[in-house]
Amino acid sequence: MRVVCLIENTEGTNGCSYAHGLSFYIETVKHKILMDLGPSGETLENAKKLGIDLGKIDTVILSHGHYDHSGGIIPFSKINDKAAIYIQKTAVGEFYSDDGDEYRYIGIDKEIPALHQVRFIEGDYVIDEELSLFVMDERSGAVPSTNFSLKEKKDDSYVQDDFRHEQFLVLKDNDRKIIFSGCAHNGVLNILKEYKRKTGAEPDAVISGFHLMKKTDYSDEELREIISTAEELKKYHAMFYTCHCTGIPAYQIMKNTMGDQLEYVHSGDEVTIKYRKAKKNRRNTYMKWHTIFAWATVIFFVLTMITGIKRK
């Protein structure tokens, strides 16, 4: 499997353009995939620099209905009109950012829904044995505080975006499972809990922005949010790769807690996924040794009784 970041917010080492947005090229045994397409046609230019032929892409996943993940879709459709583009039906909503003095449209290009290769889906969806998509049906924890300025226009009102239009790609790499997310607007911890609720398992790796970036300094409460998120993520056996809307300051704070379990991906970077060993269940380990000790005690007792009888 191959994973390459085609564009994100920070400069990498391959001379690729960088911009506020995100796109990953993913190559598996059966597929050539784009997870999001960044903010513009720059994504396509970066792919060309990296020697990636977008004409061979067969699957496109749009993580959610924002321009910085969908801006390259129209340019892409002009060079590849065969690839299936999977979009949640709710991702075509009227999404805005409350910038204080105005509401700025941040939704997808209005021409995208009319593309013949778009596959509108509702909820969880299995593409094949390698690829599947899931959404949030239950959400119990907090979402990123930076979501507050993100709205959806309904009639003449701007209401809080609940990000029901967000979807997550699960990729099966042999016996490993990798979750790809765009911004984790639903909260990365909620997403992991929902995945476990639906599958009964934890992923082996997660590649996602965490939507913690701010243009101003963090408040004490926001710092606690970042540190708490890192502490909870550290409890998982998964390896985490972050980028884009996490922001370098938040990443550095989380890195102090998570160490080698967290890495940052820059524009043009190729991701080498380092799978970690799953943590052993302490209770199961305790019960295993407790059982061994109990049987050893029984055997010792029986041998002692036999020896005593023979002596008599």
C-alpha positions as CSV (number, residue, x, y, z in Angstrom):
1,M,0.0,0.0,0.0
2,R,1.1,3.5,-0.8
3,V,-0.1,6.8,0.8
4,V,0.9,10.2,-0.4
5,C,-0.2,13.6,0.8
6,L,-1.0,15.6,-2.4
7,I,-1.6,18.9,-0.6
8,E,-2.1,20.3,2.9
9,N,-1.3,23.5,4.7
10,T,2.5,23.2,5.2
11,E,5.5,22.9,3.0
12,G,7.1,19.5,2.5
13,T,10.3,18.4,0.9
14,N,9.2,17.7,-2.7
15,G,8.7,21.2,-4.0
16,C,4.9,20.8,-3.9
17,S,2.5,23.7,-3.5
18,Y,0.9,23.9,-0.1
19,A,-2.4,25.5,0.8
20,H,-5.3,25.3,3.3
21,G,-6.8,22.0,2.3
22,L,-6.2,18.3,2.1
23,S,-5.9,15.5,-0.3
24,F,-4.3,12.0,-0.1
25,Y,-3.4,9.6,-2.9
26,I,-3.9,6.0,-1.8
27,E,-2.8,3.0,-3.8
28,T,-3.9,-0.5,-2.7
29,V,-3.8,-3.9,-4.4
30,K,-7.2,-3.2,-6.1
31,H,-7.6,0.5,-6.1
32,K,-6.1,3.9,-6.8
33,I,-7.9,6.4,-4.6
34,L,-8.1,10.0,-3.8
35,M,-9.3,10.9,-0.3
36,D,-10.4,14.5,-0.9
37,L,-9.0,16.8,-3.6
38,G,-7.8,19.9,-1.7
39,P,-8.9,23.5,-2.4
40,S,-8.1,23.9,-6.0
41,G,-6.4,22.6,-9.2
42,E,-3.1,22.9,-7.3
43,T,-3.7,19.4,-6.1
44,L,-3.5,18.1,-9.6
45,E,-0.3,20.0,-10.3
46,N,1.3,18.4,-7.2
47,A,0.3,15.0,-8.3
48,K,2.0,15.6,-11.6
49,K,5.2,16.7,-9.8
50,L,5.1,13.5,-7.8
51,G,4.6,11.3,-10.8
52,I,1.1,10.2,-9.9
53,D,-1.2,9.6,-12.9
54,L,-4.6,10.9,-11.9
55,G,-6.1,9.4,-15.0
56,K,-5.8,6.0,-13.4
57,I,-7.8,6.9,-10.3
58,D,-10.8,4.7,-9.9
59,T,-12.3,5.9,-6.6
60,V,-12.7,9.4,-5.0
61,I,-14.0,9.9,-1.4
62,L,-15.1,13.3,-0.3
63,S,-14.8,13.4,3.5
64,H,-17.3,16.3,4.0
65,G,-18.9,19.2,2.2
66,H,-16.3,21.9,2.5
67,Y,-14.4,23.7,-0.4
68,D,-10.9,23.0,1.0
69,H,-11.5,19.3,0.5
70,S,-13.5,19.5,-2.7
71,G,-12.1,22.4,-4.7
72,G,-10.1,20.1,-7.0
73,I,-13.0,17.8,-8.0
74,I,-14.2,19.9,-11.0
75,P,-10.6,20.1,-12.5
76,F,-10.1,16.4,-11.8
77,S,-13.3,15.5,-13.6
78,K,-12.0,17.1,-16.7
79,I,-9.1,14.7,-16.9
80,N,-10.8,11.6,-15.4
81,D,-14.6,11.1,-15.9
82,K,-14.5,7.4,-15.0
83,A,-13.6,7.5,-11.3
84,A,-16.6,7.0,-9.0
85,I,-16.9,9.9,-6.5
86,Y,-18.6,9.0,-3.2
87,I,-20.3,11.8,-1.4
88,Q,-22.8,11.8,1.4
89,K,-26.1,13.2,0.2
90,T,-26.1,15.7,3.0
91,A,-22.7,17.1,1.9
92,V,-24.4,19.4,-0.7
93,G,-25.8,21.6,2.0
94,E,-25.3,25.4,2.4
95,F,-22.2,25.5,4.6
96,Y,-20.8,28.8,5.9
97,S,-18.1,30.2,8.2
98,D,-19.1,32.9,10.7
99,D,-16.2,35.3,10.3
100,G,-17.7,37.9,12.7
101,D,-18.6,40.6,10.2
102,E,-20.0,38.2,7.6
103,Y,-21.0,34.7,6.7
104,R,-18.6,33.2,4.1
105,Y,-19.7,30.3,1.9
106,I,-17.4,27.3,2.4
107,G,-19.4,24.6,0.8
108,I,-18.7,22.6,-2.3
109,D,-18.8,23.9,-5.9
110,K,-22.5,23.9,-7.1
111,E,-21.4,22.0,-10.3
112,I,-20.2,18.9,-8.4
113,P,-23.6,17.3,-7.7
114,A,-24.3,17.3,-11.5
115,L,-21.2,15.2,-12.4
116,H,-22.3,11.9,-13.8
117,Q,-19.7,10.0,-11.8
118,V,-20.9,11.2,-8.4
119,R,-22.4,8.4,-6.2
120,F,-24.6,9.9,-3.5
121,I,-24.8,7.7,-0.5
122,E,-26.7,7.9,2.8
123,G,-24.9,6.5,5.9
124,D,-22.5,3.6,6.0
125,Y,-21.5,2.0,2.8
126,V,-19.4,-0.9,1.7
127,I,-17.5,-0.4,-1.6
128,D,-15.8,-3.8,-1.6
129,E,-13.7,-6.0,0.7
130,E,-10.9,-3.4,0.8
131,L,-12.9,-0.2,1.2
132,S,-15.8,0.9,3.3
133,L,-17.3,4.2,4.6
134,F,-19.0,4.9,7.9
135,V,-20.7,7.9,9.4
136,M,-21.6,9.1,12.9
137,D,-24.9,7.6,14.1
138,E,-24.1,8.2,17.8
139,R,-21.9,10.9,19.3
140,S,-21.5,11.1,23.1
141,G,-18.4,13.2,23.5
142,A,-17.4,16.8,22.9
143,V,-16.6,18.1,19.4
144,P,-13.7,20.5,18.6
145,S,-14.4,24.0,20.0
146,T,-13.2,25.4,16.7
147,N,-16.4,24.0,15.1
148,F,-18.3,26.8,16.8
149,S,-17.9,29.3,13.8
150,L,-19.0,26.7,11.3
151,K,-22.7,27.0,10.3
152,E,-25.3,25.6,7.9
153,K,-27.8,27.9,6.3
154,K,-31.4,26.6,6.6
155,D,-34.0,28.9,5.1
156,D,-33.0,32.3,6.3
157,S,-31.1,31.2,9.4
158,Y,-27.6,30.1,10.1
159,V,-27.5,27.2,12.5
160,Q,-24.7,25.2,14.0
161,D,-23.3,22.6,11.6
162,D,-23.8,19.2,13.1
163,F,-21.5,17.5,10.6
164,R,-23.8,14.7,9.7
165,H,-22.3,15.1,6.2
166,E,-18.9,13.9,7.4
167,Q,-17.8,10.3,6.4
168,F,-14.7,8.2,7.1
169,L,-12.9,5.8,4.9
170,V,-11.8,2.4,6.3
171,L,-9.1,0.7,4.3
172,K,-8.2,-2.9,4.9
173,D,-4.5,-3.7,4.4
174,N,-4.2,-7.4,4.9
175,D,-5.4,-7.9,8.5
176,R,-4.8,-4.2,9.4
177,K,-7.5,-1.5,9.4
178,I,-6.7,2.2,8.7
179,I,-9.2,5.1,9.1
180,F,-8.9,8.1,6.9
181,S,-10.7,11.3,7.9
182,G,-10.6,14.8,6.6
183,C,-11.0,17.1,9.6
184,A,-12.6,15.0,12.3
185,H,-15.2,17.7,12.9
186,N,-17.1,15.1,14.9
187,G,-14.2,14.8,17.2
188,V,-11.5,12.2,16.7
189,L,-12.3,10.5,20.0
190,N,-16.0,10.2,19.0
191,I,-15.0,8.8,15.6
192,L,-12.9,6.1,17.2
193,K,-15.6,5.2,19.7
194,E,-18.2,5.0,16.9
195,Y,-15.9,2.8,14.8
196,K,-15.5,0.5,17.8
197,R,-19.2,0.5,18.5
198,K,-19.9,-0.6,14.9
199,T,-17.1,-3.1,14.5
200,G,-16.1,-4.2,17.9
201,A,-12.5,-3.3,17.1
202,E,-9.9,-0.5,17.1
203,P,-8.1,0.7,14.0
204,D,-4.4,0.0,13.5
205,A,-3.7,3.5,12.1
206,V,-5.6,6.8,11.8
207,I,-4.8,9.5,9.2
208,S,-6.7,12.7,9.9
209,G,-6.7,16.4,10.7
210,F,-8.0,17.0,14.2
211,H,-9.5,20.5,13.7
212,L,-7.7,22.2,16.5
213,M,-6.0,25.0,14.5
214,K,-6.6,28.7,15.5
215,K,-5.4,32.0,14.1
216,T,-5.1,33.4,17.7
217,D,-3.5,32.1,20.9
218,Y,-5.2,29.2,22.7
219,S,-7.1,29.9,25.9
220,D,-6.4,27.8,29.0
221,E,-9.5,25.8,28.3
222,E,-8.5,25.2,24.7
223,L,-5.1,24.0,25.8
224,R,-6.7,21.5,28.2
225,E,-8.8,20.3,25.2
226,I,-5.7,19.6,23.1
227,I,-3.8,17.9,26.0
228,S,-6.9,15.8,27.0
229,T,-7.4,14.7,23.4
230,A,-3.7,13.6,23.2
231,E,-4.0,11.7,26.5
232,E,-7.0,9.8,25.3
233,L,-5.5,9.0,21.9
234,K,-2.4,7.6,23.6
235,K,-4.6,4.9,25.2
236,Y,-5.2,3.4,21.8
237,H,-2.7,1.0,20.2
238,A,-3.1,2.8,16.8
239,M,-0.5,5.0,15.1
240,F,-1.8,8.5,14.3
241,Y,-0.8,10.7,11.4
242,T,-2.1,14.2,11.4
243,C,-2.0,17.3,9.2
244,H,-4.0,20.2,7.8
245,C,-6.5,21.6,10.4
246,T,-4.6,20.3,13.4
247,G,-2.1,23.1,13.0
248,I,1.6,22.9,14.0
249,P,1.2,24.5,17.5
250,A,-1.5,21.9,18.5
251,Y,0.5,19.1,17.0
252,Q,3.6,20.1,19.0
253,I,1.5,20.1,22.2
254,M,0.1,16.7,21.4
255,K,3.5,15.3,20.4
256,N,4.8,16.1,23.9
257,T,2.2,13.6,25.3
258,M,2.0,11.0,22.5
259,G,5.7,10.9,21.4
260,D,6.4,8.5,18.5
261,Q,2.7,7.5,18.4
262,L,1.9,10.8,16.5
263,E,3.5,12.1,13.3
264,Y,2.8,15.2,11.1
265,V,2.3,14.8,7.3
266,H,3.3,17.8,5.1
267,S,2.3,18.6,1.5
268,G,4.0,16.1,-0.9
269,D,5.1,13.7,1.9
270,E,4.8,9.9,1.5
271,V,3.4,8.2,4.6
272,T,5.1,5.1,5.7
273,I,2.7,3.5,8.2
274,K,4.3,2.1,11.2
275,Y,2.0,-0.4,12.8
276,R,2.3,-0.8,16.6
277,K,1.7,-3.9,18.7
278,A,-1.7,-4.0,20.3
279,K,-1.6,-3.5,24.1
280,K,-2.4,-6.6,26.0
281,N,-5.6,-6.6,28.0
282,R,-4.4,-6.5,31.6
283,R,-7.5,-8.4,32.9
284,N,-7.1,-11.2,30.3
285,T,-3.4,-11.5,31.2
286,Y,-4.2,-11.6,34.9
287,M,-6.9,-14.2,34.4
288,K,-4.5,-16.3,32.3
289,W,-1.8,-16.4,35.0
290,H,-4.4,-16.9,37.7
291,T,-5.7,-20.0,35.9
292,I,-2.1,-21.3,35.5
293,F,-1.3,-20.8,39.1
294,A,-4.6,-22.5,40.2
295,W,-3.9,-25.6,38.1
296,A,-0.3,-25.7,39.4
297,T,-1.7,-25.6,42.9
298,V,-4.1,-28.5,42.2
299,I,-1.4,-30.6,40.6
300,F,1.0,-30.0,43.5
301,F,-1.7,-31.0,46.0
302,V,-2.5,-34.2,44.0
303,L,1.2,-35.2,43.8
304,T,1.6,-34.5,47.5
305,M,-1.4,-36.8,48.3
306,I,0.0,-39.5,46.1
307,T,3.4,-39.3,47.6
308,G,1.9,-39.4,51.1
309,I,-0.2,-42.5,50.3
310,K,2.9,-44.3,48.9
311,R,4.9,-43.6,52.1
312,K,2.1,-45.1,54.1
